[in-house]
Amino acid sequence: MKYIVILLLILLSSFRTVETSVYICGPTGAKKYHYKEHCRGLTACRHELTKVSLSQAQGYGLTLCGWED
């Protein structure tokens, strides 16, 4: 029983949170974030694409693009 608990503690401590990257249109003024760099929702983007973390995009108040659902 002790070995199972120790093994579980080792396994749980080895997991890391993988941060997902998303794309937004330009550094400012974006309203949506996109998982794919070539998303259909980015065709009207006239600025450079910016790659940010998902938590950062959500922190900016951005929501997921409707084409990504």
One Martini backbone bead per residue (centre of mass of N, CA, C, O) as a GRO file, in nm:
protein
   69
    1MET     BB    1   0.057   0.063  -0.021
    2LYS     BB    2   0.296   0.258   0.000
    3TYR     BB    3   0.387   0.228  -0.298
    4ILE     BB    4   0.135   0.348  -0.427
    5VAL     BB    5   0.150   0.628  -0.299
    6ILE     BB    6   0.431   0.698  -0.401
    7LEU     BB    7   0.370   0.661  -0.701
    8LEU     BB    8   0.146   0.875  -0.717
    9LEU     BB    9   0.318   1.117  -0.627
   10ILE     BB   10   0.519   1.102  -0.859
   11LEU     BB   11   0.319   1.127  -1.094
   12LEU     BB   12   0.180   1.398  -1.006
   13SER     BB   13   0.456   1.570  -0.997
   14SER     BB   14   0.528   1.526  -1.319
   15PHE     BB   15   0.310   1.708  -1.399
   16ARG     BB   16   0.244   1.943  -1.656
   17THR     BB   17   0.147   2.238  -1.781
   18VAL     BB   18   0.027   2.298  -2.097
   19GLU     BB   19   0.067   2.561  -2.307
   20THR     BB   20  -0.139   2.722  -2.518
   21SER     BB   21  -0.132   2.838  -2.841
   22VAL     BB   22  -0.226   3.146  -3.000
   23TYR     BB   23  -0.399   3.365  -3.229
   24ILE     BB   24  -0.363   3.710  -3.324
   25CYS     BB   25  -0.458   4.027  -3.447
   26GLY     BB   26  -0.234   4.174  -3.342
   27PRO     BB   27  -0.150   4.347  -3.045
   28THR     BB   28  -0.415   4.518  -3.103
   29GLY     BB   29  -0.778   4.494  -3.129
   30ALA     BB   30  -0.856   4.226  -3.061
   31LYS     BB   31  -1.139   3.974  -3.017
   32LYS     BB   32  -0.995   3.709  -3.111
   33TYR     BB   33  -0.903   3.367  -3.104
   34HIS     BB   34  -0.666   3.120  -3.249
   35TYR     BB   35  -0.543   2.798  -3.314
   36LYS     BB   36  -0.506   2.867  -3.614
   37GLU     BB   37  -0.313   3.032  -3.846
   38HIS     BB   38  -0.539   2.945  -4.092
   39CYS     BB   39  -0.790   3.078  -4.021
   40ARG     BB   40  -1.078   3.209  -4.150
   41GLY     BB   41  -1.091   3.457  -3.939
   42LEU     BB   42  -0.794   3.576  -4.060
   43THR     BB   43  -0.841   3.697  -4.355
   44ALA     BB   44  -0.894   4.013  -4.251
   45CYS     BB   45  -0.613   4.049  -4.161
   46ARG     BB   46  -0.382   4.351  -4.156
   47HIS     BB   47  -0.192   4.224  -3.960
   48GLU     BB   48   0.003   4.078  -3.757
   49LEU     BB   49   0.066   3.785  -3.618
   50THR     BB   50   0.009   3.675  -3.280
   51LYS     BB   51   0.174   3.480  -3.040
   52VAL     BB   52  -0.004   3.338  -2.765
   53SER     BB   53  -0.136   3.258  -2.486
   54LEU     BB   54  -0.431   3.158  -2.369
   55SER     BB   55  -0.428   3.314  -2.098
   56GLN     BB   56  -0.358   3.586  -2.226
   57ALA     BB   57  -0.604   3.614  -2.413
   58GLN     BB   58  -0.814   3.594  -2.182
   59GLY     BB   59  -0.698   3.841  -2.027
   60TYR     BB   60  -0.789   4.040  -2.272
   61GLY     BB   61  -1.096   3.929  -2.349
   62LEU     BB   62  -1.090   3.700  -2.539
   63THR     BB   63  -1.241   3.499  -2.786
   64LEU     BB   64  -1.346   3.249  -2.963
   65CYS     BB   65  -1.368   3.163  -3.268
   66GLY     BB   66  -1.636   3.057  -3.463
   67TRP     BB   67  -1.457   2.864  -3.658
   68GLU     BB   68  -1.340   2.677  -3.405
   69ASP     BB   69  -1.592   2.499  -3.298
   0.00000   0.00000   0.00000
